Amino acid sequence: MVLSFPVYSGEFFATEYIHSVQLCPVVDLYCVTGKSLRLWEERTQSTNAGLPTEAPPNGRFLHQAPWYRYIGGGRTFRSIRLRVGDKETGRNVLILPSRRRVELYGLFAGELLTLRVR
């Protein structure tokens, strides 16, 4: 384990990064539900290559410039794999429930991290 932070069922954390093809910001908001992570919302500033283009099943889509918001859908994960870039590509950031920002690209550039609830 390289990083640990307290999080309780019902709390949120987020990942931010720059999309590798579109070079636009992406924000993924996760809710902790028991031992799982639920993708609560994904925000992008483009709908091109490799990015969502429509609402997830049982979810909804909102456009609030400059963000395209894909909310809900109920996708849950036991773990999430996060490929970390550097300050030029990726600029991955983890936003903790406390709103503290952890610049993953400065700590773990080039690494593949696994996020999970213990």
C-alpha positions in Angstrom: 0.0 0.0 0.0 1.4 3.4 -1.0 -1.4 5.7 0.1 -4.3 5.3 2.5 -7.0 7.7 3.7 -10.2 7.3 5.8 -13.4 7.1 3.9 -16.8 5.9 5.1 -19.8 4.4 3.3 -21.7 7.2 1.6 -18.6 9.5 1.3 -17.2 10.7 -2.0 -13.8 11.1 -3.5 -12.8 12.1 -7.0 -10.0 11.6 -9.6 -9.1 14.2 -12.1 -6.9 13.8 -15.1 -6.2 15.1 -18.6 -7.6 12.8 -21.3 -4.7 11.3 -23.3 -6.3 11.8 -26.7 -8.6 14.8 -26.3 -6.3 16.6 -23.9 -9.3 17.8 -21.9 -10.0 17.6 -18.2 -12.0 14.6 -16.9 -13.4 14.3 -13.4 -14.7 11.0 -12.0 -16.7 11.2 -8.8 -16.9 8.0 -6.7 -19.2 7.1 -3.8 -18.1 4.4 -1.3 -20.8 1.9 -0.8 -19.7 -0.8 1.7 -16.7 -2.4 0.1 -17.4 -1.2 -3.4 -16.8 2.0 -5.3 -19.7 3.4 -7.3 -19.0 5.7 -10.2 -21.5 8.5 -9.3 -20.6 11.0 -12.0 -18.2 11.5 -14.8 -17.5 15.0 -16.2 -15.7 15.8 -19.4 -15.2 18.8 -21.6 -15.4 16.8 -24.9 -17.4 14.0 -26.3 -14.8 12.8 -28.8 -12.4 9.8 -28.9 -12.7 7.5 -26.0 -15.1 9.7 -23.9 -18.8 9.1 -23.2 -21.4 10.4 -25.6 -24.7 9.5 -23.9 -26.2 8.9 -20.5 -25.4 5.6 -18.8 -28.2 3.1 -18.5 -30.5 4.3 -15.6 -28.5 7.5 -15.6 -28.8 11.0 -17.0 -26.8 13.5 -19.1 -26.5 17.2 -18.4 -24.6 19.8 -20.4 -23.5 22.7 -18.2 -20.9 24.5 -20.2 -18.0 23.8 -20.2 -18.9 20.4 -18.7 -20.7 17.3 -20.1 -22.0 15.5 -17.0 -22.9 11.8 -17.0 -24.7 11.1 -13.7 -25.7 7.8 -12.2 -26.0 4.4 -13.9 -25.0 2.4 -10.9 -21.7 1.1 -12.2 -19.9 -0.4 -9.1 -16.3 -1.7 -8.8 -14.4 -3.7 -6.2 -11.3 -1.9 -7.4 -10.2 0.7 -10.0 -7.0 0.6 -11.9 -5.5 4.1 -12.4 -2.6 4.7 -14.8 -0.8 7.8 -13.6 0.8 10.2 -16.0 3.2 13.0 -15.2 3.0 16.8 -15.2 2.9 16.8 -19.0 0.6 13.9 -19.7 -2.2 12.9 -17.4 -1.7 15.2 -14.4 -3.7 12.8 -12.3 -5.0 14.2 -9.0 -6.9 12.4 -6.2 -9.4 14.5 -4.3 -10.1 13.1 -0.8 -13.4 13.3 1.1 -11.8 16.1 3.1 -11.3 18.0 -0.3 -7.5 17.7 0.1 -5.9 17.3 -3.3 -3.1 14.7 -3.8 -1.1 15.3 -6.9 -0.6 11.6 -7.9 1.5 12.6 -10.9 4.1 14.1 -8.6 4.2 11.0 -6.3 3.6 8.1 -8.6 4.4 9.2 -12.2 4.3 6.2 -14.6 2.8 3.9 -12.1 -0.4 1.8 -12.3 -2.3 2.2 -9.0 -5.2 0.1 -7.7 -7.9 2.0 -5.7 -10.0 -0.1 -3.3 -11.9 0.0 -0.1 -10.6 -2.1 2.8 
